[in-house]
Amino acid sequence: MVTTVERQQLRQELVSQGYTWDYIDTWQPKVTLYRHAPGLNVEGEVAFPVGTAITGVPGNPDYVAKKSRLGMLPQRPSDTCECRWCAADEVGRAERAARKILQPPVESAAVQVAPVRPTQSVHCPVCNVEITAASRAGAQSKLRAHAKTH
């Protein structure tokens, strides 16, 4: 169990690394992180260069805070990034800026919108509140939880 003091310390650490203030309250189950520090193998060679995307990372605030200490952050490294790894890597910053200038502009892909799922609803027989969910089973589950508040 996390105490309020530990929760506030974790929140302040995440904010200092570039996360939003309410990340602890609204974290996603899986996130994509980008390397701001190169990943080295046991020989000390670069195995994962700066900018490599890491997908499917658990979004738990404790886990994300540990990864942020290793240079894995939610935004891509850029020439304007102020994290401690990008700020210390002036050569890498210059290379990223040069690559940005030399690369032709990328056509923006069409934004994919998730299809809207039909919702199912049930009514509470006691207070006649409409409870909605993505499926009938989900609505009934919410109704059972709601009924306990009567």
Residue pairs with C-beta under 8 A, 6 or more apart in sequence:
2 10
7 24
10 24
10 61
10 62
10 65
11 21
11 23
11 24
11 61
13 65
13 68
14 23
14 24
14 61
14 64
14 65
14 68
15 21
17 65
17 68
17 73
17 83
18 68
18 73
18 74
18 75
18 83
19 64
19 68
19 74
23 61
23 64
24 61
27 59
27 60
27 61
27 64
28 59
29 58
29 59
30 55
30 56
30 57
30 58
30 59
31 57
31 58
31 59
31 64
31 74
32 53
32 54
32 55
32 56
32 57
32 74
33 53
33 54
33 57
33 64
33 67
33 72
33 73
33 74
34 51
34 52
34 53
34 54
34 72
34 73
34 74
34 75
34 76
34 77
35 48
35 49
35 50
35 51
35 52
35 54
35 71
35 72
35 77
36 50
36 71
36 72
36 73
36 77
36 81
36 83
36 85
36 86
37 50
37 70
37 71
37 72
37 85
38 46
38 48
38 49
38 50
39 46
39 47
39 48
39 49
39 52
40 46
40 47
41 47
50 77
50 85
50 89
50 92
50 96
51 76
51 77
51 96
54 72
57 63
57 64
57 67
57 72
58 64
64 74
71 83
71 85
73 83
75 81
77 83
77 85
77 86
77 92
77 96
78 86
78 96
79 93
79 96
79 97
79 100
81 87
81 93
86 92
86 93
117 134
118 134
119 132
119 133
119 134
120 132
120 133
120 134
120 135
120 136
120 138
120 139
121 130
121 131
121 132
121 133
121 139
122 130
122 131
122 136
122 139
122 140
122 143
123 129
123 130
123 131
124 131
124 143
124 146
124 147
126 147
126 150
127 150
129 146
131 139
131 142
131 143
131 146
132 139
133 139
133 141
133 142
